[in-house]
Amino acid sequence: MNSFIKCFSIFALAIFILAACSNNAGIPSYLSEYQDQYKDDPRAANLAWFKEAKFGLFLHYGLYAQLGKGEWVQLRDTIPVSEYSKLVDTFTAAGFDPEEITETALSAGMKYITITSKHHDGFCLFKTKATEFNSVNSPAGRDLIGELYKACEDKGLGLFLYYSYGADWKHPYFLSREDGWRASRPAYKEPQPEYLYEKPEEFNIYVEYVHQQLKELLTQYPNIAGIWFDPIMGVYSNPGAFPIDSSYALVRSLSSHALISFKQGANGEEDFMAPERSGTARVGNQFEVARLAYEKNKDKPKEICTTLQPHAWGYKESDDGSHKTVEQVLEMLRNADEMGANLLLNIGPLPDGSLPNEDILTLQEVGRILEEAQSKVADVKTTGK
């Protein structure tokens, strides 16, 4: 009996030690300076970090990069679903280098990265059992989100995962153009046999798919900073179809710290607003749900997202050589700071996943100037001169 008690005590001690180690390991590396607050309220600690982060890197990468015409190319060129899907066969991501990406972000003084885990075309950059339309099943054979997640963890960078909830041009049961938004599907002249949606209740199949993938993202990469949902117009066009409350509840149940964003707001329970380009949230006066969400969110933290290319978010070859300059980026940072907002600055990686050299050089110079300015401020505080 004594021997049993002794063995049980050792076993219990081992469980306690493992649990303690697990709890310590569970604090995301980017929140290392917020550990005390994290113990009391993980989400509040995360939000406090976010308010102070100020500058982040946005990445729009997917199959569309291979065509060099931006991330909306399937819709704008009405490329048939079967034809667009063939891009998987040539997706190698050979130049996608998490080390280069994170080092570029750090060199610019950025504190976090947001990347498209799934854009409107439905292609996923992560390991998922919900669909075969993903990077692991492509010639790349890689979980790109998992690799970047590890690099961010190693270097103390936060990682947000962009997820297209309000549009999916691949899923067979997403809303039709008639029942949803004009961008719910490309305006194909011929019916696409891949599209099976016929009646509103079938949209629940897509919602279940989304929830399965949210579970995968938040369990496979538990220390991510949050989920960055898009596009909000898909929700505003048919708000009754999207169970936003239960989707958010799922995220909250799976992560005690993860933040949620959905542009200016889907239901007003988002942690921060993320208006595009000018920083002015488009309320969408024709939508009551938009006005209500905006009113709830208008005093919350803001993050302005814009892109180094003239307009496109995904790689656009015709814009090579005309990306935003160092001076323009510094001006955007000043404007964001005056608004009390973060700046999330986008790069569209090249077809192979590498970063355009002109953007790397721009961000490195921005980082050098910012570091020099901070050094001068520190000297003034120290010497009084």
PyMOL commands that set and color helices and strands:
alter all, ss='L'
color gray80, all
select helices_A, chain A and resi 2-25+29-40+42-53+63-67+73-76+81-90+98-107+135-137+144-155+200-220+232-236+239-241+244-254+288-297+317-319+326-338+357-383
alter helices_A, ss='H'
color red, helices_A
select strands_A, chain A and resi 55-59+112-118+158-164+226-230+259-261+303-307+342-347
alter strands_A, ss='S'
color yellow, strands_A
deselect
rebuild
show_as cartoon
